Amino acid sequence: MRPTPYSLQAMERLLVRNKSISFIGLGRMGYEMAYNLFSKTYAEANDSHFVVCDAVQETSQKFCTNFLTQFPRARIGIATTPEEAVLASKTIVTMLPSSPHVQTVYAKESGIIPAIQKLPEAAARETFCIDSTTLDVTVAREVAKDVVQTGAAIVDAPVSGGVTGAKAATLSFLVGGTEEAFQLSHPVLSHMGKRIIHCGPSGSGLGAKICNNLILGVQQIVVAEGMLLGQRLGLDPAILAGVINSSTGGCWASSVNNPVPGALVDQSAPCERDYEGGFATALMLKDMGLATGIAGSQGSPLPLGEAAERLYERVIEAEPELARKDFSSVYRYLEKLATVSSRT
């Protein structure tokens, strides 16, 4: 008989909210993060309860089925709305695509904030939210302010490490919030990552993440440019990558996420899988937009960031299928440009 999740109503009747964790958003990153969080929590306390919630109900069902296959005695339920997730658990983790999704999940009807407002005062004060979405800093601070006004606590905790890090539970979490909230978040985040860094007050984690991804987005383009140029000069990509990674040009975009198949010996970068399974180009474009947007409001010049944002836009416009592939696929776009140029 195939294992099935407990119904949310049954979980509520058990009055186990203080022992329950809800995870909202089961995308590429969220799915792996939730699996690590739940499995490690269950290993520590097998009376824990878990709830998943996703806009696609089939994704929630698939997650529960997979989890119960490995942990058949686990108590896991499906919430159809963020409100149900809040009613079932005092700890809520969200991992969503972008700012509008966070505003909807937290503030709109059947969202997290209205649900907390319906709780008894003591239960509201016990509620703790962790948002790992990479979103606009201003939006994050507004949402955090509204959560705190309900009596609950919240941190922004965007991640670095990609899908590979999510699967391996080696993510870095960049946390923004009060010291007390950071301490509350640490044991939860440690089940999903290796480094948990308190960056400062609300929004600071996002600020650090946006700056990091700004640098990464630019680096990935120039690594693609260098690798392409080297091959046109007759260099073997594995030899060139070895030189770069042991020299001053070395960076994650080259040593881990090198965009050229065969460049990294005994490693499996997304390029070896037709650029599948990595950080989507569309998400990198979103992050570059966050960087240029916040830089504009702060009067901080981003000549390379703006150029990189335009290039990622052109990549997606020219080859829409690359939007969902790893952002290192910018190499494929440049490679085609080089081929066209050599023919003219």
C-alpha positions in Angstrom: 0.0 0.0 0.0 1.5 3.4 -1.0 2.0 5.7 2.0 -0.1 8.8 2.0 0.2 12.1 4.0 -1.9 12.8 7.0 -4.7 15.2 6.4 -4.1 18.7 7.7 -7.3 18.5 9.7 -6.2 15.5 11.5 -2.9 17.2 12.3 -4.8 20.2 13.7 -6.8 18.0 16.0 -3.6 16.5 17.4 -2.8 20.0 18.7 0.9 19.7 17.6 1.5 23.1 16.3 4.5 23.7 18.5 6.1 20.5 17.1 5.3 21.3 13.5 7.2 23.0 10.6 5.6 24.2 7.4 7.5 24.8 4.2 5.9 26.9 1.5 7.4 26.8 -2.0 8.7 23.5 -3.5 10.6 24.7 -6.5 14.0 23.4 -7.5 15.6 24.9 -4.4 12.7 24.6 -2.0 12.1 20.9 -2.7 15.6 20.0 -1.7 15.7 22.3 1.3 12.4 21.0 2.7 13.6 17.4 2.3 16.8 18.1 4.2 15.0 20.1 6.9 12.3 17.5 7.5 14.5 14.5 7.3 17.1 15.9 9.8 14.4 17.2 12.1 12.7 13.8 12.1 16.0 12.1 12.9 16.3 14.3 16.0 12.7 14.1 17.1 10.4 11.5 15.4 7.3 13.1 17.0 7.8 16.1 14.8 5.1 17.0 12.3 5.6 18.6 8.8 3.4 20.5 6.3 4.2 21.4 2.7 2.4 24.0 0.6 2.9 24.8 -3.1 1.0 26.5 -5.8 1.0 23.2 -7.7 -0.9 20.7 -5.6 0.7 17.8 -7.4 4.1 18.9 -6.3 3.1 18.8 -2.7 1.7 15.3 -3.2 4.8 14.1 -4.9 7.0 15.5 -2.1 4.9 13.8 0.6 4.9 10.5 -1.3 8.7 10.6 -1.7 9.3 11.6 1.9 7.0 8.9 3.3 8.7 6.3 1.1 11.9 6.9 3.1 10.2 7.8 6.4 6.9 5.8 6.4 6.1 6.7 10.1 6.5 10.4 9.6 3.6 12.7 10.0 3.4 15.0 7.1 0.4 17.0 5.7 -0.4 19.2 2.7 -1.7 22.8 3.2 -3.7 24.2 0.3 -3.1 27.8 1.4 -0.4 29.7 3.4 -3.1 30.3 6.0 -3.5 26.5 6.6 0.3 26.2 6.9 0.3 28.9 9.6 -2.5 27.3 11.5 -0.7 23.9 11.5 2.8 25.1 12.4 4.5 27.7 14.6 7.6 27.6 12.3 7.1 28.6 8.6 9.8 28.6 6.0 9.1 30.2 2.6 11.1 29.8 -0.6 9.4 31.7 -3.4 10.3 33.0 -6.9 10.2 36.8 -6.4 8.8 39.9 -4.7 5.2 39.6 -6.0 5.0 36.0 -4.8 6.2 37.0 -1.3 3.6 39.8 -1.1 0.9 37.4 -2.1 1.9 34.6 0.2 2.4 36.9 3.2 -0.1 39.7 2.8 -3.0 38.7 0.6 -6.2 36.8 1.6 -5.5 33.4 3.0 -1.9 34.5 3.5 0.5 34.3 6.4 0.0 37.6 8.0 -3.9 37.5 8.0 -3.6 33.9 9.5 -1.3 35.1 12.3 -3.7 37.8 13.1 -6.4 35.2 13.7 -4.3 33.3 16.2 -4.6 33.8 20.0 -2.0 36.3 21.2 0.2 33.7 22.7 0.3 31.6 19.6 1.0 34.6 17.5 4.0 35.4 19.6 5.3 31.9 19.2 5.1 32.0 15.4 8.4 32.4 13.5 8.8 32.9 9.8 12.0 32.4 7.7 11.9 33.8 4.2 14.7 32.5 1.9 13.4 34.2 -1.2 15.7 36.6 -3.1 13.5 39.6 -3.5 13.5 43.4 -3.4 15.0 44.7 -0.1 12.2 47.3 0.3 9.5 44.7 -0.1 11.2 42.4 2.3 11.4 45.1 5.0 7.8 46.1 4.5 6.7 42.4 4.9 8.9 42.0 7.9 7.5 45.1 9.6 3.9 43.8 9.1 4.8 40.3 10.4 6.4 41.8 13.6 3.3 44.0 14.1 1.3 40.8 14.6 3.6 39.7 17.4 5.4 37.1 15.4 9.1 37.1 14.4 10.8 36.9 11.0 14.2 36.8 9.3 15.2 37.2 5.7 17.5 34.3 4.9 18.4 34.1 1.2 20.8 31.4 0.2 24.0 30.9 -1.8 25.0 27.5 -3.2 22.5 26.7 -5.9 20.6 23.5 -6.4 23.7 21.4 -5.8 24.1 23.0 -2.4 20.5 22.6 -1.6 20.7 18.9 -2.3 23.8 18.4 -0.3 22.6 20.7 2.6 25.7 22.8 2.2 24.0 26.2 1.5 25.1 29.5 3.0 22.3 31.5 4.6 22.7 35.2 4.7 20.4 36.3 7.5 18.8 39.7 8.2 16.8 40.4 11.4 17.3 40.9 15.1 19.9 39.0 17.1 17.1 37.1 18.9 15.4 36.1 15.6 18.8 35.1 14.2 19.3 32.7 17.1 15.9 31.2 16.6 16.7 30.6 12.9 20.0 29.0 13.4 18.9 25.4 14.4 16.4 25.4 11.5 18.8 26.7 8.9 21.6 24.4 10.1 19.6 21.4 8.8 19.8 22.9 5.3 23.2 24.6 5.1 26.7 24.8 6.4 27.2 28.5 6.9 24.7 30.7 8.7 25.8 34.4 8.7 24.0 37.2 10.5 24.4 40.2 8.2 22.5 42.7 10.2 19.0 44.0 10.7 16.0 43.2 8.5 16.9 43.3 4.8 20.6 42.9 5.4 20.7 39.3 4.3 19.0 40.2 1.0 21.4 43.1 0.5 24.4 40.7 0.9 22.8 38.2 -1.5 22.1 40.8 -4.2 25.7 42.0 -4.0 27.0 38.5 -4.2 24.8 37.6 -7.2 25.7 40.8 -9.0 29.4 39.7 -8.9 28.5 36.1 -9.8 26.4 37.2 -12.8 29.2 39.3 -14.2 31.8 36.7 -13.5 29.9 33.9 -15.3 29.8 36.0 -18.5 33.5 36.8 -18.5 34.4 33.2 -17.8 32.3 32.2 -20.9 34.0 34.9 -22.9 37.5 33.8 -21.8 36.8 30.1 -22.3 35.4 30.8 -25.8 38.3 33.0 -26.8 40.8 30.4 -25.5 39.3 27.6 -27.7 39.3 29.8 -30.7 43.1 30.3 -30.0 43.5 26.5 -30.1 43.6 25.8 -26.3 42.1 22.6 -24.9 39.2 23.7 -22.6 40.4 21.4 -19.7 43.9 22.9 -19.9 42.6 26.4 -20.0 40.2 25.8 -17.1 43.1 24.3 -15.1 45.2 27.4 -15.8 42.4 29.8 -14.8 41.4 27.9 -11.7 45.0 27.9 -10.4 45.7 31.5 -11.3 44.3 34.9 -10.6 41.3 34.4 -12.8 40.0 31.6 -10.6 36.4 31.9 -9.3 33.4 29.7 -8.6 32.0 30.5 -12.1 35.1 28.8 -13.6 36.1 26.2 -11.0 32.6 24.8 -10.2 30.2 26.2 -12.8 32.5 26.2 -15.9 30.2 26.6 -18.9 32.3 24.4 -21.3 31.6 20.6 -21.4 34.8 18.7 -20.6 36.5 21.6 -19.0 36.2 20.3 -15.4 37.7 16.8 -15.0 35.7 14.5 -12.7 33.0 17.2 -12.0 29.5 17.4 -13.2 28.7 21.1 -14.0 25.3 21.9 -15.5 26.9 22.2 -18.9 27.5 18.4 -18.8 23.7 18.0 -18.6 22.7 20.4 -21.4 22.7 23.2 -18.7 19.9 21.5 -16.7 19.6 21.4 -12.9 21.4 24.7 -12.1 20.4 28.3 -11.4 18.0 29.4 -14.1 19.0 32.2 -16.4 15.7 33.9 -15.8 16.4 33.9 -12.0 19.9 35.5 -12.6 18.2 38.1 -14.8 15.8 38.8 -11.9 18.7 39.2 -9.5 20.6 41.5 -11.8 17.5 43.6 -12.0 17.3 43.7 -8.2 20.9 44.9 -8.1 20.5 47.6 -10.8 17.3 48.7 -9.2 18.6 49.1 -5.7 21.9 50.6 -7.0 19.9 53.3 -8.8 18.0 54.2 -5.6 21.3 54.4 -3.7 23.2 56.3 -6.4 25.8 53.5 -6.8 27.1 53.0 -10.3 27.0 49.6 -11.9 28.5 49.8 -15.4 29.3 46.1 -15.5 26.1 45.1 -13.8 24.0 47.0 -16.2 25.9 45.5 -19.2 25.4 42.0 -17.7 21.7 42.5 -17.2 21.3 43.6 -20.8 23.2 40.5 -22.0 21.1 38.1 -20.0 18.0 39.8 -21.5 19.4 39.2 -25.0 20.2 35.6 -24.2 16.5 34.9 -23.2 15.1 37.0 -26.1 17.3 35.1 -28.7 16.8 31.6 -27.1 13.8 31.5 -24.8 14.5 27.9 -23.9 17.6 29.1 -22.1 15.5 31.0 -19.5 15.0 27.8 -17.5 18.5 26.4 -18.1 21.5 27.2 -15.9 22.7 30.8 -16.4 26.1 29.5 -17.5 24.3 28.7 -20.8 25.2 32.3 -21.7 28.3 30.5 -23.1 26.0 28.7 -25.6 24.6 32.1 -26.8 28.1 33.6 -27.2 29.3 30.5 -29.0 26.5 30.9 -31.6 27.4 34.6 -32.0 31.0 33.5 -32.6 29.9 31.0 -35.2 27.8 33.6 -37.1 30.6 36.1 -36.9 33.1 33.6 -38.4 30.8 33.0 -41.4 30.5 36.7 -42.3 
